[in-house]
Amino acid sequence: MHSVTHSSPKITSATVRDDFNDPVAVIHYARAAHSLGLWKSERLLIERVFTDPTARLIEAGCGAGRVTMGLWELGYRNLTAFDFAEELVDQARALCDERSAPIPIHHADATHPSLCHLLSDKPFDGALFMFNGLMQIPGRANRRAALQNLAEVCRPGAPLLFTTHDRDHSRVERASWKLETLRWEKGEQDPRLVEFGDRYFEDDVGRTFMHLPNRTEILEDLAATGWTHDFDSLRRDLARESRSVVDFSDECRFWAARRS
C-alpha cells in the first residue's frame, strides 16, 4: 500500500529539482563524478557516435559532472554542459576547476525555451543526455520539449546519445508492470505519479523520480521532435560492466539518434 493519500500533489519539475538538490543526492552524484567515471558501455558508444574529438558537444543534465569529465578525459575539448539543479551545477563546476578542465557549466532547464537563447550563438555538432536524465523529467510533453530544444540548438545531422530505463528488459520487470497496469486501471496507483510508466521511490541516495518508457514511446518521441532514430541497445548487450557500475545503475537502454 502507498503511504500517500489521493490529495497528494503531483510530481513536478520543482519536486525533482528539490530531490536533486538534497544533500544526500548531491553527495551520491558527486562521489560518482569523482571516482566512478564513464561506464564501459558509455565510453564505447561515445567514441562510436562522436568520432570527431573537436566536435562542439552539449551535455544536458550533466549532474555533478561524471560524464562531462569523462568526455574531457577522452579528449573532447569543445564541451558545454548544463543542469537544472543548482547544487549539482556547483559540484560540476568544482570538479572542472579541480581537474583544470575549462568547461562552461550552465544552470538551465532543458524543457524551457530559454535554453535555445542561452545556447544559440552557434549550432552544436552533437548532444548527450546521459544516465536517464531525460526520463527524470515528469510529463511526456515536457520530455518532448527537452528533445525539441536540443534539436533546435544542434545542426542538421548532429547525433544525440541518451539512455532510458526499460520496463520490458526482464521477466521480473514485465511482471511488475503488469501489476502496475492493474493499479492504474483501478485508480489505485501512487496519486503523485503523472502518467503510466512513472516511478517515485526513496532509498539510501534520496528520493528519485523516473519514467520508464517502452521502446515504441521513445521512437514516437524522437520522430515528433526533430530526431531520426539510428540505434538502440540494452547496456548488457554492449559491455560487461564492473560491480561498481551495476551497483550504481540498473539495466538501461542506450539510444542514438540524429538531428533530422
N, C-alpha and C positions, 0 to 999 in steps of 0.2 A: 504493500500500500504506500502511496505517496503521502508525505507528511504535509503537503500544501493543500490549501482549500481552493475552491473554484473562484474565489475572489483574488487569487494571487495574480499579480501583474505579469503581462507577457514579457519575455526576454527581449531586450532592445540592444542596440549597439552600445548604449551607455552602460548596460549591465555587463557586457563583455569587456568594455574598456576598464571598468572598475575591477573586474576579476583579474585582468592582466596587470593592473597597477597595484594589486595586492602584494605586500612584501613577500609572502610565501611563493607566489608565482614568479615574482621578479628574481628571487634567489635561485629558483629552479632553472629558469631560462638563462640567467647569467652564468651559472655553473656550466651548463651545456655549451654556451658560447665559448667559454674559456678552455674547456677540456675535451668536449666530445668531438667537435669539428664536423666535417662532412661525412655522411654515410658513404659506404662503397657505391651503393646504387645512385646516390645523388651525384657523386663525382663522375661516375660512368656516363650518366645522361647529360650532365652539364657539358662535358667535353665532347659528347656526340652532337648535341644540339647547337652549342655555341662554339663553332670551330675557329672563330677569329678572336684571339685574345685582346685585340684592340677595339672590339665592338663596344658601342655605348649601351650599357645594360642598366635596366631599372629593376630593383627588387622591391616588391610590395610586401608589406607585413614582415619586415625584417627582424622584428623582435629585438632580442639583445645582441644580435649581430653574428649568430653562429654561421649562417650561410654566407652572409656578407664577407666575413673574414675568410671563410673557406674559398670564396671566389678570388679574393685578393691573393691568397697564398697559392692558388693555381696559376696566377699570372695575369688575371683580368685587372686592368688598371683604370678603365673608364667606367666607373661604377657610380650609381646614385641609389640610395635606399630610403625607405620611409616606413613609418608605423604610426598607428593612431593612439598607442598607449605611451603617455609621456615618460613614465618611469623606464620603460624598455628602450625608448629612444635615448634616454640618458645613459643607459648601460651600453648600448651600441656605440655611442659616441666615445665613451670612456675606453672601450675595447680598441677602437680605431686609434685613439691617441696613444694608448699603451703600446701598440704594435706599430706605431709610426705609419699608419695607413690613412692618407688624407682623402677619406671617402665622405662626401656630403650625406648626412643623415637628416632627413626632414621629419617633422611631426605633421602628418597628413592622414586623411581618411580616403581610402580607395573608392568609397562609394560616393564621395562628394564631388560636384562639378568643379570645385576649386582646385582639385588635383591637376586638371588639364591646364589651368592658368599657372600653377606653380611650376609645372614641368614642361611648359610649351615653347621654350626657346629653340629647341631642336629635336626632331624625332629620334626616339631610341631605336637601336638596332635589335633589341630583344628584351624580354621581360621574364621575371620569375616571381612566383607566389608559392613559396615552399612550406613544408610541414603543415599542410592542411589549413593554411591561413585563410584561404578563400572560403573554406567551409565553416569558419568561425564567425562568419557574417550572418546574422539572423535575417531570414526572409529571402526567398528566391529572387524577387525583384531587386533587392539590394545587391545580391551576388552578381546578378546580370549587370547592374550599374557599374560595379567594380570592373568586370570584364570589359564593358564598353569603354570606360575611362582609360583602361590600359591600352585598348586598341587605338584610342584617339591620340595617345602620346607616342605610339610606335609607327614606324614606317611600314608601308605595304611589304609583305613577305617576312616581316620580323617574327622570329619564333617566340613562343610562350611555353614555359615549363612550370607545371604546378602539380600538386598532389591532393588526393582526397582519401578519406576512408571509404570502404566499400562494404555495403551491407549484404552482399552476396558472396563474400570471399570464402566462407566456411560453412559447414553444416550447422555448427552451433550458432553462428551469426544469422543464418537464414531462419532457424527455429525461433530465435529471439525476436526477429522482426515479424514472424507470423503471429506471435503473441501480442506484439505491439499493434499490429493491424487490428486485432480483435478489440484492444483497448480503445483505439480511435473510433471504431465502429460503434462502440457502446458509450462513447463520450467519457471514458474513464482514464484517458491519458493525463500526464502531468499538465495541468492547465497553463503553466508558464510557457509551454512549447508553442512555437509559431506555426509549424506545419509538420506533416508526417516526414519522418527521417531525422527529426531533431532529437538530440540528447542533451541533458544538462545534469552534471554529476559533480560530486565533491570527493576528492581523495587527498593524499598527503602532499600534493602540489597545488592545492587550492580548488576553486570551482572552475569548471570547464563547460562551455557551450560548444557543441559540434553538430553540424548537419552531415548526415551520412546519405549520400545520393546513391542511385543505381546508375549504371552506365548510360542508359538512354537519357536520363535527365541531363547529364553533363554534355552529351552530344547535342542535345537541343539547345542548351545554354550557349555553347560555343557558336553554333550556327546563327543564333539570334543576336550575337553581339560583335560580329565582325571577325570571327576566327574560323579557320578551317582545321579540322582535326587531322593530325598526322599519325599519331601513335599513342597507345596506352598499354600499360603492363603492370601487373602486381609486382611489388618490391621483391617478393620471394623468387620470382622468375628472372630477376635481373642480377641478384648478387646474394651471397650468403653473408649476412650481417653479423657483427660481433654481438656478444651478450649485452654490452652496454647500450648499443643501438636498439636492440629488441626490447630491453627494459624501458628505454626512453619513449618508444613509439610502437603502437600496434601495427599490424599489417596495413599497408596503404597501396593506393594505385597511383602511378605516375602518368601524367598526361603531357603530350607535346602537341601544340597547335601552331598555326601560322596566321599572321595578320592577312586577312583577305584583301 
